[in-house]
Amino acid sequence: MARRERGSARPSGDERQDAILATAESLLAHRSLGDISIEDLARGAGISRPSFYSYFSSKQEVVIALLTRVIDEVEQALSTLPAEPASAAGDPWRSSISVFVDVFTKHEAVAATAMAARLHSPEIQALWAAAMESWVDYSARAITSERKRGAAPDGIPARDLAVALNLMNERVLSASSAGEQPAISPSSVVDVLASIWTLSIYGAPPEATTSTAELPRAYSTAVIDN
């Protein structure tokens, strides 16, 4: 056994906890949660099985901690985006969708595990539901803002539209990360989702307009012409 150098710092509790989570995410990339044991997690973190229970009471708690980190990463990225689409540069909807796709692709194994585990875990389901509510509220406020400034037409209540679009994102990303069929190619997910969101909110695909404010009129003209 290697002797610890005199004066070197011992790993802190936070470092050991981080090591457990890093081990879990690494193992989940290749194995299912059911195939991973507490011993696997403890060994990967360089601690004993009894020590593991100083940080987590179960593998489910590990999944909850991992999912919490993923959600926090999404929230942090979203907080850097403008609250109102009109004040954003480029395509604001694409930017926000890219946040979800990038983070959940980065943590694909965690996302897939959590989505499967929530079916029999009230704690994971509650955590995910709270995150979804936050993202729905974010989307609904942005849709309402676009309608108030005349850029988007009235129609489906903003919250209902936000719920439908966010649930669509969840299902599309879930199918893609789980390797289900049918599924959208990972390279096309952002393009497809951004186009559907834009069409649903403004009534026309992005390429059909020259400016956001012109969207409702452009859509009406296209319908009449056809």
N, C-alpha and C positions, 0 to 999 in steps of 0.2 A: 504493500500500500504506500502510495506517495505521501511523504510527510509534508504537512502544511508549513509553509514558510513562516518563520516567526514575524509577527507584526502584520501578516496579511489578514484582510478582513474576512470574516465568515459571511456566507450568503445570508441576506436578510430574509425575513418572512415574505416580503413582497417579491424578492427575487425567486424564492422557491415556488411561490404561487405562479409567477410568470413562467417558470420552467415547466410546471405541470400543464399549464394552458398551451405552451408552445409544443410540448410533447403530444398533447391530445390533438391539436390541429394537424400536426405532422402525420400522426397515425391515421387520422380520419381520411386523409388523402388516399389511403390505400386499403383501409379496412373499415368495416361497419362498426358502430358503437358497441353492438353486442359482441363483437369479436375482440374488443379491447378490454383488458382486465385492469383492475386497480393496480396490480403488480406491474403491468406494462407502463402505466402512467408514473408510478413511483420510481421505477427503475430509470425511465427516461429523464426524470427530473433529478436523479441522483439522490433520492431519499428513500427511506424505508416505507413499507406499507402503513405501519402505525403513524408515521409522520404525515402521510398523505391526509389522514383524517383530521389533522390540525388545521387544514386549509379548506377541505371540501368533505361533505358527508357522503357524497355519492357521485357517480359519473354524470347523473342528471344535473347536479350543481355545476359541474365543469362545463357542460353544454350551455347552461344558462349564463355562466360567466363569459364564455366565448361569444354567444349571441349578443350579449350586452355590449361587448366591445365592438362588434360589427355595427350594431345600431348606433352607438356613440360615434363611430367613424363616419357613418352616413350623415348624422346630425351635424357634425363638425364641418363636413364638406358643404352641406346645404347652407350653413350659417354664413358662408363666404359669398353666396349668391345674392343678388339684389332681391328685395322682398316683392317688388313689382316688376313684371316682365318688361314694361315700357322703358324702364331705366337700365335694362341690361343690354350689353353689347352682343351682337350675333343672335343666335336662336336660343332664347332662355329656356324653352321647354326641352330642347335637346341637351342643353347643359345640365339641367336637373336630372333628366333621365340617365345621362351618362354617369352621374354620381352613383346612382343605384347599380347600374350595370358594372361599373368599374369596381366598386367595393364588394359586391356580391360575387363577382367573378374572381376577385383576389382571394376571397374567403369561401370559395365554392363548396368545399367539403363541410364547413361549419353550417352554411346555409342549408344544404341538403339534409344534413343530420337534424338540424333544428326543425325543419319543416316536417320531417317524418316523426320526430319525437313529440311535437305539439299535439298530435292526435290522441296521445294518451298521457299528456302532462299538462295539467291545468296551469302550472306555473309558467311553462314555456308559452302556452297559448295566450296567457294574460300579458306576458311581456311583448309578444309579437302584436297582439291586438292594440296595445298602448302605442307601439311604434307606428302601426298603420293609421291609427287615429291622428297622430301628429302629422303624418305625411298627407293624409286626406285634408286636414285643416290647412296646411301649407298650400296645397293645390287649389282648394276651394277659394281661398283668399285671393290667389293670383287670377283665377278665372273671373271672380267678381270684379277685380280691379280692371281687367280687360274689357268687361262688359260696361262698366261705368264710364270708361273713357271712349266708348263707341267702337272699339277695335274688334270686339266679338259680339255676335248677336245673342239676344236672350233665347232661351230654350229650356232644356232640361235644367232643373234646379242645380246651382253650382256644386252643392255638396254631393248630390246624387251622381253627377257627372264625375266628380273627383273620386268618389268611392269606386265607381265602375272602372275608371282608368287605372287607378292604383291596384285594384284587384287583378286587372288584366296584366299589369306589370309583374305582379307577384307570381301569377300562374305561368306566364311566359318564361320568366327567369328560373322558376322552379323546375319546369320541364327541361329547360336547357341544361341546368346544372346537374340534374339527375340522369341525363342521357336518355330521356324518354323519347318515344316516337309516337306521333309526330312532334317535331320541335323546330324552332327557328334556328338557323345557323348562328352561332355566337358572333360571327363577323357582321351579321345583318341585324342583330337584335336592336341596336340603338336606332338605326335608320327606320326600321319598321315601326317601332313604338313611337318615335318622334313624329312620324307621318300620321299615325292614327290619332295621337293626341292633338296635333294641329288641325286635322280635318274635323275632329269632334268638337273642338273649342271654337274654331273660326268658321267652319263650314266650307273650307277649301284647303287643298294641299299646299305646302309652302311654295312650290314652283309655279302655282297658278296666280300668284299675286306679286305686285311690285312693292307694296308696303303693307304693313300690318293693318293700318287704319282702313285700307281699301278692301279688306277681305270680305265683309258681308256683301258689298255691292258687286264685287267680282264674281262671287258665287252665284248671286241672283242672275247676273248677265249670262253666265255659262249655262244655267238651267234653262233660261228663255231661249237661248240660241240653239239648244239641243231639242 
